[in-house]
């Protein structure tokens, strides 16, 4: 009885500490933004929203092809056994999925509301869109580097990628819709945006569902060949994505130089909250150290390429809508989450997880 009371006290103490940490972070964010003033920070974001990026139909085709190859490469490492593992590790699997598809979108929504006076509605919607996407394709590598639970990371990638076919459009519709209803400026500023959930669903099916099924079938029918091509495809995927982002930024370098100072701060904060919310949620649900590391990384590494593809789909986001800020948020996320993920992995790699590596 005494031990249960002490455990409850520890949990409440942890929750209070984590809540204070979140409040402190939000206060610092608001201080940064208010210090910049409307003449600086907010007006800069308003200017960015008006920017039309140099991104052609050919660029969109290459981006679509790149994400299809990336997801095919991810699927090559997914086997039916990974879904069977969910049954053996139901608790941590549920915690991981909830962290990605409930905790992160909710935390992002609250962040967007907290920064309502200092960011534009389209910037907020860009953050919500990124948070609605599944984990990124390098999360497995970073989790292994961080001495997390590598097998759990692959299993969570399999679940999240599959679940994203339905949850990405639904999450964006839910939290984006709530934001436009609550925000004073959003309803008029985003009057041209009526989130077409079925169009988002169709796009996600094409970009995630088909490559996912193709990769799993290829793995099943050609296991020997799969072993030979998995690593080269993974390397090619990372190189292709990096090249695509570099080309996109080079085509818009003048905009990048002028506005990166605003986007850098927002993505830094948003990504820190993504990593932090994953860690805090795993801690509050009493996951062990290795699992906490994995869930932190799976929550903080997002498939921002998918967000970019959705953004440049004229059937989802009308061409007349000013979404330069949304595109910059998604594009810089694609670079920054790699750097932050490698950074946190480097710190964790210097010590073994407490209690060893087990899904407990």
Steps between C-alpha positions, in 0.01 A plus 500: 500500500783734597687423175187570292458833678865587436466402133190718466683787668796458260267501199318815617834666571624410150181631342528826694865542401427427132202738504719775645760432230239536226365822655853640523566411134179669385588811704843517340346459154260787560783714638708440187209578272381806693855628518516489123184709475244525224735719300752215491401141565132503407537735206783282369274195510222696329742587221608137473139386461474717187801335341436271204775241499678401180362148484387364162284208398819311417634564850176364645531185289857444623387561860216248462739247348751560781250438778370188319857360487558594864184322612578198281840480672336524843254224406783267395591473870142440614386142540180340619691403816526866594123522516493174698742659745228750587317221681805421711568868574148642493558753774811670359362483145186684610708755693715563193203545265315726746813711544530550124138544399337648811757663730706676230204644302338613826824660623542671162144630508555644850830654386327662202232644731762620750688680221181632341602866532847446356458263202276503195218245459675335205816451705286334769334277241842402366604390848177301541549336159853385587376366836226303322753307289653167606858455618790562262689228317827551692347447846609133508862591433499779759328280759768232458772765524343629823507147649124491506279199429577443130244223446228712659601792277448290185168371634380852580606616152294217349194591709533877454555480124196277460283697742598830336294407194193578710636700795696767310196640315275457804747669737555793264125537455437482877773726637510730197123539520513571874771760448308684228192502724682627808751742350366852454694563178503151350140481377542805276867444418437140394164556336622326182596187692235235552702194597386229254559192714427256214749674270765484774407135553541420127838673486623315809377168356702560182812624678499265802255216443612380157879517570442337840307207352744468208803492730349242734399276208846536345656404833270199526560364147866596456660485846857442373485788255342717768800449728731617221310813401363623836813686610571661158138615472512643853820692418354614168182615677690719745725641226203560266300674769795716606569590136134587445495730803831663399375559145173642631686736734750600229213591268363719779832605656415870525183416694697255713759762599234752588257285696696209649550695826124483563445141390810376682365617837154352445623162376757485780224553757250269331751218459616540862137467613456194276803328650411618850136391482605154384747467787259636762213278384723190502626596845152556643388163362797341681687372195859395562796705382552326163131528409493866609785573261324327212163667557673838535668457161194353328297802618764761416594374151215584261438418133509865392544397136141376507396839637673673208331275244159573654578873505578511129185309405268768351194284574576528873656846528362745239767677290356837602563422866817656641684205653866595466541479878346152515739374232804647675395343831472154341821534298714618793349229723641246252851627569480597865349177636797308357745731678309497831446124479870435441583741782281327757618160374862605552427596862311177573756282320757591764318295764310175494127516585415421860353154540631381162306483174159348553146601403378557855 
